[in-house]
Amino acid sequence: MVLCVLLLGVFAVAAENETNQTSNKSNTTNNTTVQPLSVWSSVSVTPSTLNLGTVPPDGIERSYQNAATVTVTYILAFDDHLYVRATGDLIGANGSIPLSNLKFSTSNVPKRSFTTTNYIIANYSGLLGTLTVPMNFYITVPSYTDPGTYSVTIIYTAT
């Protein structure tokens, strides 16, 4: 069974002279067709909505360690996978920020940009269990980005 949890990341771009920092989430995936192998699996993400706060448009990458935790609970899993992907660019009322500016990492995955295709971030197997994956996020707001609130949906899938 394939289950998805939607996660919405939100942050505001500040004027260039502001220095407030915020956390963000990102996800990357690899386009793969999968056949569910678990009898049952469930995915939850904490927090389910992440407000990244105010980030200045200065082209500097900000990092947010352990900004979110993804938990998969499963019954009878054999070499199953946890995937992540984003729906597209970060969209705001006055424009967009390329998805490649939003990155993530885990203990098993080095830092990489989110994409719109599934990317495996963890594997799991067992009779009955829980897998917990802390997510680190990185954001770079390009110089001259219009102020506003930008958002993207991150999708986690367990098979």
PyRosetta script that sets phi, psi and omega in degrees:
from pyrosetta import init, pose_from_sequence

init()
pose = pose_from_sequence("MVLCVLLLGVFAVAAENETNQTSNKSNTTNNTTVQPLSVWSSVSVTPSTLNLGTVPPDGIERSYQNAATVTVTYILAFDDHLYVRATGDLIGANGSIPLSNLKFSTSNVPKRSFTTTNYIIANYSGLLGTLTVPMNFYITVPSYTDPGTYSVTIIYTAT")
pose.set_psi(1, 135.4)
pose.set_omega(1, 179.3)
pose.set_phi(2, -105.2)
pose.set_psi(2, 125.5)
pose.set_omega(2, 178.5)
pose.set_phi(3, -122.6)
pose.set_psi(3, 140.0)
pose.set_omega(3, -179.7)
pose.set_phi(4, -119.6)
pose.set_psi(4, 144.7)
pose.set_omega(4, 172.4)
pose.set_phi(5, -122.5)
pose.set_psi(5, 131.1)
pose.set_omega(5, 179.7)
pose.set_phi(6, -94.5)
pose.set_psi(6, 138.4)
pose.set_omega(6, 179.4)
pose.set_phi(7, -130.0)
pose.set_psi(7, 128.7)
pose.set_omega(7, -178.4)
pose.set_phi(8, -107.8)
pose.set_psi(8, 121.8)
pose.set_omega(8, 176.2)
pose.set_phi(9, -99.9)
pose.set_psi(9, 134.3)
pose.set_omega(9, -178.0)
pose.set_phi(10, -133.4)
pose.set_psi(10, 139.1)
pose.set_omega(10, 172.2)
pose.set_phi(11, -153.9)
pose.set_psi(11, 161.9)
pose.set_omega(11, 179.8)
pose.set_phi(12, -112.5)
pose.set_psi(12, 140.9)
pose.set_omega(12, 175.4)
pose.set_phi(13, -93.7)
pose.set_psi(13, 128.8)
pose.set_omega(13, -175.8)
pose.set_phi(14, -97.4)
pose.set_psi(14, 171.0)
pose.set_omega(14, 172.3)
pose.set_phi(15, -63.5)
pose.set_psi(15, 156.8)
pose.set_omega(15, -172.2)
pose.set_phi(16, -61.5)
pose.set_psi(16, -23.7)
pose.set_omega(16, -177.5)
pose.set_phi(17, -87.9)
pose.set_psi(17, -2.8)
pose.set_omega(17, 177.6)
pose.set_phi(18, -83.7)
pose.set_psi(18, 149.1)
pose.set_omega(18, -176.1)
pose.set_phi(19, -125.9)
pose.set_psi(19, 11.9)
pose.set_omega(19, 178.3)
pose.set_phi(20, -62.7)
pose.set_psi(20, 142.4)
pose.set_omega(20, 178.0)
pose.set_phi(21, -115.1)
pose.set_psi(21, 150.0)
pose.set_omega(21, 179.0)
pose.set_phi(22, -139.3)
pose.set_psi(22, 169.1)
pose.set_omega(22, 178.5)
pose.set_phi(23, -99.2)
pose.set_psi(23, 155.6)
pose.set_omega(23, 177.9)
pose.set_phi(24, -144.4)
pose.set_psi(24, 166.6)
pose.set_omega(24, 179.8)
pose.set_phi(25, -121.4)
pose.set_psi(25, 147.6)
pose.set_omega(25, 173.2)
pose.set_phi(26, -144.8)
pose.set_psi(26, 155.8)
pose.set_omega(26, 179.8)
pose.set_phi(27, -138.9)
pose.set_psi(27, 146.7)
pose.set_omega(27, 178.3)
pose.set_phi(28, -130.9)
pose.set_psi(28, 147.2)
pose.set_omega(28, -179.0)
pose.set_phi(29, -140.5)
pose.set_psi(29, 166.3)
pose.set_omega(29, 178.3)
pose.set_phi(30, -119.4)
pose.set_psi(30, 128.6)
pose.set_omega(30, -175.6)
pose.set_phi(31, -66.6)
pose.set_psi(31, 103.9)
pose.set_omega(31, -176.9)
pose.set_phi(32, -137.9)
pose.set_psi(32, 134.4)
pose.set_omega(32, 173.6)
pose.set_phi(33, -88.3)
pose.set_psi(33, 130.0)
pose.set_omega(33, -175.7)
pose.set_phi(34, -125.4)
pose.set_psi(34, 147.8)
pose.set_omega(34, 173.4)
pose.set_phi(35, -105.1)
pose.set_psi(35, 124.9)
pose.set_omega(35, -179.4)
pose.set_phi(36, -57.4)
pose.set_psi(36, 134.0)
pose.set_omega(36, -179.9)
pose.set_phi(37, -113.0)
pose.set_psi(37, -20.7)
pose.set_omega(37, -179.9)
pose.set_phi(38, -77.9)
pose.set_psi(38, 150.7)
pose.set_omega(38, 170.5)
pose.set_phi(39, -70.1)
pose.set_psi(39, -39.2)
pose.set_omega(39, 179.9)
pose.set_phi(40, -156.0)
pose.set_psi(40, 140.1)
pose.set_omega(40, 174.1)
pose.set_phi(41, -149.2)
pose.set_psi(41, 153.7)
pose.set_omega(41, -179.5)
pose.set_phi(42, -141.7)
pose.set_psi(42, 141.7)
pose.set_omega(42, -179.8)
pose.set_phi(43, -119.8)
pose.set_psi(43, 136.3)
pose.set_omega(43, 172.0)
pose.set_phi(44, -135.3)
pose.set_psi(44, 149.7)
pose.set_omega(44, -179.0)
pose.set_phi(45, -128.8)
pose.set_psi(45, 133.1)
pose.set_omega(45, 178.4)
pose.set_phi(46, -125.6)
pose.set_psi(46, 123.6)
pose.set_omega(46, -6.7)
pose.set_phi(47, -75.6)
pose.set_psi(47, 157.7)
pose.set_omega(47, -178.9)
pose.set_phi(48, -78.8)
pose.set_psi(48, -25.3)
pose.set_omega(48, 172.7)
pose.set_phi(49, -127.0)
pose.set_psi(49, 128.4)
pose.set_omega(49, -177.2)
pose.set_phi(50, -114.4)
pose.set_psi(50, 118.6)
pose.set_omega(50, 176.4)
pose.set_phi(51, -94.3)
pose.set_psi(51, 117.2)
pose.set_omega(51, -175.6)
pose.set_phi(52, -84.1)
pose.set_psi(52, -4.8)
pose.set_omega(52, 177.3)
pose.set_phi(53, 73.8)
pose.set_psi(53, -147.2)
pose.set_omega(53, -175.4)
pose.set_phi(54, -104.1)
pose.set_psi(54, 126.1)
pose.set_omega(54, -179.6)
pose.set_phi(55, -126.4)
pose.set_psi(55, 123.7)
pose.set_omega(55, 179.7)
pose.set_phi(56, -70.2)
pose.set_psi(56, 144.5)
pose.set_omega(56, 178.8)
pose.set_phi(57, -82.2)
pose.set_psi(57, 72.2)
pose.set_omega(57, -173.9)
pose.set_phi(58, -118.5)
pose.set_psi(58, 4.2)
pose.set_omega(58, 178.7)
pose.set_phi(59, 75.4)
pose.set_psi(59, 8.5)
pose.set_omega(59, -180.0)
pose.set_phi(60, -96.8)
pose.set_psi(60, 132.3)
pose.set_omega(60, 179.3)
pose.set_phi(61, -76.0)
pose.set_psi(61, 130.3)
pose.set_omega(61, 175.6)
pose.set_phi(62, -107.4)
pose.set_psi(62, 142.0)
pose.set_omega(62, 179.5)
pose.set_phi(63, -117.1)
pose.set_psi(63, 147.9)
pose.set_omega(63, -179.3)
pose.set_phi(64, -134.6)
pose.set_psi(64, 98.4)
pose.set_omega(64, -175.9)
pose.set_phi(65, -76.6)
pose.set_psi(65, 137.6)
pose.set_omega(65, 178.5)
pose.set_phi(66, 50.9)
pose.set_psi(66, 42.6)
pose.set_omega(66, -177.9)
pose.set_phi(67, -70.8)
pose.set_psi(67, -25.9)
pose.set_omega(67, 179.4)
pose.set_phi(68, -146.5)
pose.set_psi(68, 157.7)
pose.set_omega(68, 176.4)
pose.set_phi(69, -127.0)
pose.set_psi(69, 127.1)
pose.set_omega(69, 177.8)
pose.set_phi(70, -103.9)
pose.set_psi(70, 129.5)
pose.set_omega(70, -179.8)
pose.set_phi(71, -122.7)
pose.set_psi(71, 128.0)
pose.set_omega(71, 175.4)
pose.set_phi(72, -112.2)
pose.set_psi(72, 126.1)
pose.set_omega(72, 173.9)
pose.set_phi(73, -109.9)
pose.set_psi(73, 134.4)
pose.set_omega(73, -172.8)
pose.set_phi(74, -144.3)
pose.set_psi(74, 158.1)
pose.set_omega(74, 173.2)
pose.set_phi(75, -128.0)
pose.set_psi(75, 128.4)
pose.set_omega(75, 177.5)
pose.set_phi(76, 50.5)
pose.set_psi(76, 72.3)
pose.set_omega(76, 179.4)
pose.set_phi(77, -108.8)
pose.set_psi(77, 140.2)
pose.set_omega(77, 177.2)
pose.set_phi(78, -132.8)
pose.set_psi(78, 108.2)
pose.set_omega(78, 180.0)
pose.set_phi(79, 50.1)
pose.set_psi(79, 49.0)
pose.set_omega(79, 178.7)
pose.set_phi(80, -88.0)
pose.set_psi(80, 167.9)
pose.set_omega(80, -172.7)
pose.set_phi(81, -131.8)
pose.set_psi(81, 150.6)
pose.set_omega(81, 170.3)
pose.set_phi(82, -110.9)
pose.set_psi(82, 125.3)
pose.set_omega(82, -177.5)
pose.set_phi(83, -115.0)
pose.set_psi(83, 159.7)
pose.set_omega(83, 174.0)
pose.set_phi(84, -141.3)
pose.set_psi(84, 148.4)
pose.set_omega(84, 175.2)
pose.set_phi(85, -159.8)
pose.set_psi(85, 166.0)
pose.set_omega(85, 176.6)
pose.set_phi(86, -117.9)
pose.set_psi(86, 161.5)
pose.set_omega(86, -176.7)
pose.set_phi(87, -83.4)
pose.set_psi(87, -16.6)
pose.set_omega(87, -179.5)
pose.set_phi(88, 157.4)
pose.set_psi(88, -162.6)
pose.set_omega(88, 179.7)
pose.set_phi(89, -60.0)
pose.set_psi(89, 160.3)
pose.set_omega(89, 174.4)
pose.set_phi(90, -77.0)
pose.set_psi(90, 122.2)
pose.set_omega(90, -171.3)
pose.set_phi(91, -108.5)
pose.set_psi(91, 135.9)
pose.set_omega(91, 175.3)
pose.set_phi(92, -132.3)
pose.set_psi(92, 172.5)
pose.set_omega(92, -178.8)
pose.set_phi(93, -63.8)
pose.set_psi(93, -29.2)
pose.set_omega(93, -175.6)
pose.set_phi(94, -107.2)
pose.set_psi(94, 11.2)
pose.set_omega(94, -179.1)
pose.set_phi(95, 150.7)
pose.set_psi(95, -159.1)
pose.set_omega(95, -178.7)
pose.set_phi(96, -142.9)
pose.set_psi(96, 164.4)
pose.set_omega(96, 175.6)
pose.set_phi(97, -121.3)
pose.set_psi(97, 130.2)
pose.set_omega(97, -177.9)
pose.set_phi(98, -56.6)
pose.set_psi(98, 138.6)
pose.set_omega(98, 179.3)
pose.set_phi(99, -57.2)
pose.set_psi(99, -29.3)
pose.set_omega(99, -179.9)
pose.set_phi(100, -62.4)
pose.set_psi(100, -16.0)
pose.set_omega(100, 177.8)
pose.set_phi(101, -82.1)
pose.set_psi(101, -7.4)
pose.set_omega(101, 176.9)
pose.set_phi(102, -108.1)
pose.set_psi(102, 123.5)
pose.set_omega(102, -176.1)
pose.set_phi(103, -127.6)
pose.set_psi(103, 167.3)
pose.set_omega(103, 176.0)
pose.set_phi(104, -145.8)
pose.set_psi(104, 166.3)
pose.set_omega(104, 170.6)
pose.set_phi(105, -153.9)
pose.set_psi(105, 159.5)
pose.set_omega(105, 173.4)
pose.set_phi(106, -135.6)
pose.set_psi(106, -178.1)
pose.set_omega(106, 178.1)
pose.set_phi(107, -65.9)
pose.set_psi(107, -23.0)
pose.set_omega(107, -179.3)
pose.set_phi(108, -103.4)
pose.set_psi(108, -13.1)
pose.set_omega(108, -175.4)
pose.set_phi(109, -123.2)
pose.set_psi(109, 119.4)
pose.set_omega(109, 176.0)
pose.set_phi(110, -67.1)
pose.set_psi(110, 161.7)
pose.set_omega(110, -177.3)
pose.set_phi(111, -52.8)
pose.set_psi(111, 132.4)
pose.set_omega(111, 178.5)
pose.set_phi(112, -155.7)
pose.set_psi(112, 156.3)
pose.set_omega(112, 179.7)
pose.set_phi(113, -72.7)
pose.set_psi(113, 147.7)
pose.set_omega(113, 171.0)
pose.set_phi(114, -66.4)
pose.set_psi(114, 152.4)
pose.set_omega(114, 171.9)
pose.set_phi(115, -135.2)
pose.set_psi(115, 178.1)
pose.set_omega(115, 179.2)
pose.set_phi(116, -94.1)
pose.set_psi(116, 7.5)
pose.set_omega(116, 176.3)
pose.set_phi(117, -114.0)
pose.set_psi(117, 153.4)
pose.set_omega(117, -178.4)
pose.set_phi(118, -62.2)
pose.set_psi(118, 139.6)
pose.set_omega(118, 176.2)
pose.set_phi(119, -131.8)
pose.set_psi(119, 130.1)
pose.set_omega(119, -178.9)
pose.set_phi(120, -71.7)
pose.set_psi(120, 123.8)
pose.set_omega(120, 176.8)
pose.set_phi(121, -109.5)
pose.set_psi(121, -13.6)
pose.set_omega(121, 177.0)
pose.set_phi(122, -163.5)
pose.set_psi(122, 156.1)
pose.set_omega(122, 174.2)
pose.set_phi(123, -119.2)
pose.set_psi(123, 151.8)
pose.set_omega(123, 177.6)
pose.set_phi(124, -152.0)
pose.set_psi(124, 150.7)
pose.set_omega(124, 178.7)
pose.set_phi(125, -148.5)
pose.set_psi(125, 154.8)
pose.set_omega(125, 174.6)
pose.set_phi(126, 147.3)
pose.set_psi(126, 170.4)
pose.set_omega(126, -179.8)
pose.set_phi(127, -72.8)
pose.set_psi(127, -48.7)
pose.set_omega(127, -177.6)
pose.set_phi(128, -153.1)
pose.set_psi(128, 130.1)
pose.set_omega(128, -178.5)
pose.set_phi(129, -174.4)
pose.set_psi(129, -179.3)
pose.set_omega(129, 179.0)
pose.set_phi(130, -136.7)
pose.set_psi(130, 135.2)
pose.set_omega(130, 175.8)
pose.set_phi(131, -116.0)
pose.set_psi(131, 129.0)
pose.set_omega(131, 178.5)
pose.set_phi(132, -117.7)
pose.set_psi(132, 127.1)
pose.set_omega(132, -177.8)
pose.set_phi(133, -125.7)
pose.set_psi(133, 107.7)
pose.set_omega(133, 173.4)
pose.set_phi(134, -71.9)
pose.set_psi(134, 137.2)
pose.set_omega(134, -178.3)
pose.set_phi(135, -111.2)
pose.set_psi(135, 131.3)
pose.set_omega(135, 172.7)
pose.set_phi(136, -102.7)
pose.set_psi(136, 142.3)
pose.set_omega(136, -179.7)
pose.set_phi(137, -125.3)
pose.set_psi(137, 152.2)
pose.set_omega(137, -178.6)
pose.set_phi(138, -138.5)
pose.set_psi(138, 136.7)
pose.set_omega(138, 179.1)
pose.set_phi(139, -135.9)
pose.set_psi(139, 139.7)
pose.set_omega(139, 172.6)
pose.set_phi(140, -125.1)
pose.set_psi(140, 119.7)
pose.set_omega(140, 177.2)
pose.set_phi(141, -98.4)
pose.set_psi(141, 116.5)
pose.set_omega(141, -177.0)
pose.set_phi(142, -60.7)
pose.set_psi(142, 148.4)
pose.set_omega(142, 175.2)
pose.set_phi(143, -56.9)
pose.set_psi(143, 147.4)
pose.set_omega(143, 177.9)
pose.set_phi(144, 68.6)
pose.set_psi(144, 16.5)
pose.set_omega(144, 174.2)
pose.set_phi(145, -71.5)
pose.set_psi(145, 135.6)
pose.set_omega(145, -179.9)
pose.set_phi(146, -64.0)
pose.set_psi(146, 138.9)
pose.set_omega(146, 175.8)
pose.set_phi(147, -60.3)
pose.set_psi(147, 150.0)
pose.set_omega(147, 178.2)
pose.set_phi(148, 154.5)
pose.set_psi(148, -177.7)
pose.set_omega(148, 177.3)
pose.set_phi(149, -101.5)
pose.set_psi(149, 129.5)
pose.set_omega(149, -178.6)
pose.set_phi(150, -119.1)
pose.set_psi(150, 145.1)
pose.set_omega(150, -178.8)
pose.set_phi(151, -145.1)
pose.set_psi(151, 160.9)
pose.set_omega(151, 177.0)
pose.set_phi(152, -153.0)
pose.set_psi(152, 151.5)
pose.set_omega(152, 176.0)
pose.set_phi(153, -101.2)
pose.set_psi(153, 130.7)
pose.set_omega(153, 178.1)
pose.set_phi(154, -107.4)
pose.set_psi(154, 133.8)
pose.set_omega(154, -177.1)
pose.set_phi(155, -117.8)
pose.set_psi(155, 126.9)
pose.set_omega(155, 175.5)
pose.set_phi(156, -108.8)
pose.set_psi(156, 134.9)
pose.set_omega(156, -179.7)
pose.set_phi(157, -130.2)
pose.set_psi(157, 132.8)
pose.set_omega(157, 176.8)
pose.set_phi(158, -114.4)
pose.set_psi(158, 136.2)
pose.set_omega(158, 177.4)
pose.set_phi(159, -128.1)
pose.dump_pdb("model.pdb")
